[in-house]
Amino acid sequence: MTPDPGHEARYRAIAADLAAKIRSGHYAPGEALPPQRELSASYGVTLMTLRQALRELSDERLIVQQPGRGTYVAPPHLAYQLDSLRSLVDDLRKQGHDVRTAVAGRAVRRAPARIAAELRLPPGDTALRLERVREFAGRPAVHQVSWVRRPVADQIRDRDFTAVSLYTALADAGVTVARASEVVRPGLLDPAAARHLHEPQGSPVLVSTRITYTLDATPVVSDHATILGSMMEIRTERAATGLSLTWRATS
């Protein structure tokens, strides 16, 4: 059967118009679009033509279709860059995003066994536990717990981490960061992070574990970030040399 060129032109024109309205803010992130029958009537097309246009928008990740509920404007996505050594907030602000930080807790505590091993601390040693929530597009998107080894932790514990990144605080304290080792894997939202991110327990998330080292190869920070899967995508620029990504199966 020969495709109708007029049909293609109509649904592409509708998709372009809706995309322009989404990008201009006429339809805000998370807002429901009008019902399909209402939209098809307003554009003077059949439901089939309208649904083709919506598929175009879905492929472009501009909308999310929820069966039985309707069609919603997709939330904006944060790009988590793997090609730089910056704090998460510095990285996102460099992309032009307005990211706000709330400090959910800070205290010098006995480091759990896993953290002590990552920071190469003697059993029973203490470290600064810094808990933060990152807000993006008006909603919590990232829950982050950072452990900082002492004595540098004592120099930075009173900094205003709503306004200053951890990496900036380290630099101000005279600590030179040389590299970081990071693993990002899919996971499910645990109860503790769910309370901060206001999402149901078990929602899909990305879990980042990062260990940051100084020039003398001393691990200084252990980071654990839980990132809502609906709010973040991972990006990297690949080159012949430089960035190294390791893929392996998980149990």
Disulfide bonds with the S-S distance in Angstrom:
none
